[in-house]
Structures are given as C-alpha cells and as structure tokens.
Amino acid sequence: MATITPPPDGGFNDRCSAFELLDGDVILYDERNPDAWIQSSAAIDFADVHGTGQA
C-alpha cells in the first residue's frame, strides 16, 4: 500500500479539486500540479468503507 505524505506547504485540502464530465466520469486533480489527476467512472461512499474497515 502506498504512503501519502502531505506536502510541507500545509496539505492537500487547499489544492485538490474535482469536476464531472458530461458522461458522468469525475476528474480529481491537484491545482498546483497539472500532471496529478485521476479520472474515474465509479465511486464509493468513503463513510461506508471507513465504517467497515475494508480497504
């Protein structure tokens, strides 16, 4: 499993954004790094996963 280390500038919360495409896919991206993005056509409710402890 990968380890995510927040950047020294304070974290990810002030730099991550998302938008939905017309086909329903979602793009998550880092506003300061144009090479850091994820496109997904599926989503899960994090609260459900966190509550069951499943990864």
C-alpha positions in Angstrom: 0.0 0.0 0.0 1.3 3.5 -0.9 2.0 6.0 1.8 0.8 9.5 1.2 2.9 12.2 2.8 1.3 15.7 2.8 3.4 18.4 1.2 5.3 20.8 3.5 3.0 23.6 2.4 0.2 22.6 4.6 -1.6 19.7 2.9 -3.9 18.7 0.1 -7.2 20.2 1.2 -6.4 23.7 -0.2 -5.2 22.3 -3.6 -7.4 19.4 -4.7 -10.5 20.0 -6.9 -12.9 17.9 -8.9 -15.4 18.2 -11.7 -17.8 15.9 -13.5 -17.7 15.3 -17.3 -20.8 15.1 -19.4 -20.6 11.3 -19.5 -20.6 11.2 -15.7 -16.9 10.5 -15.1 -15.3 12.5 -12.4 -11.8 14.1 -12.6 -9.9 14.7 -9.4 -6.9 16.9 -9.8 -4.2 18.9 -8.0 -4.5 22.6 -8.8 -0.7 23.1 -8.4 0.5 20.0 -10.4 -1.0 19.6 -13.9 0.3 16.0 -14.1 -1.5 14.9 -10.9 -5.1 13.8 -11.8 -7.4 10.8 -11.7 -10.4 10.1 -13.9 -13.0 7.7 -12.6 -16.3 6.3 -13.8 -17.1 4.7 -10.5 -17.3 5.9 -6.9 -17.8 4.5 -3.5 -19.0 6.1 -0.3 -15.9 6.6 1.9 -18.0 6.6 5.0 -19.2 3.1 4.2 -15.7 1.8 3.6 -14.3 3.6 6.7 -17.0 2.3 8.9 -16.4 -1.4 7.9 -12.7 -1.1 7.9 -12.5 -2.7 4.4 -9.8 -1.3 2.0 
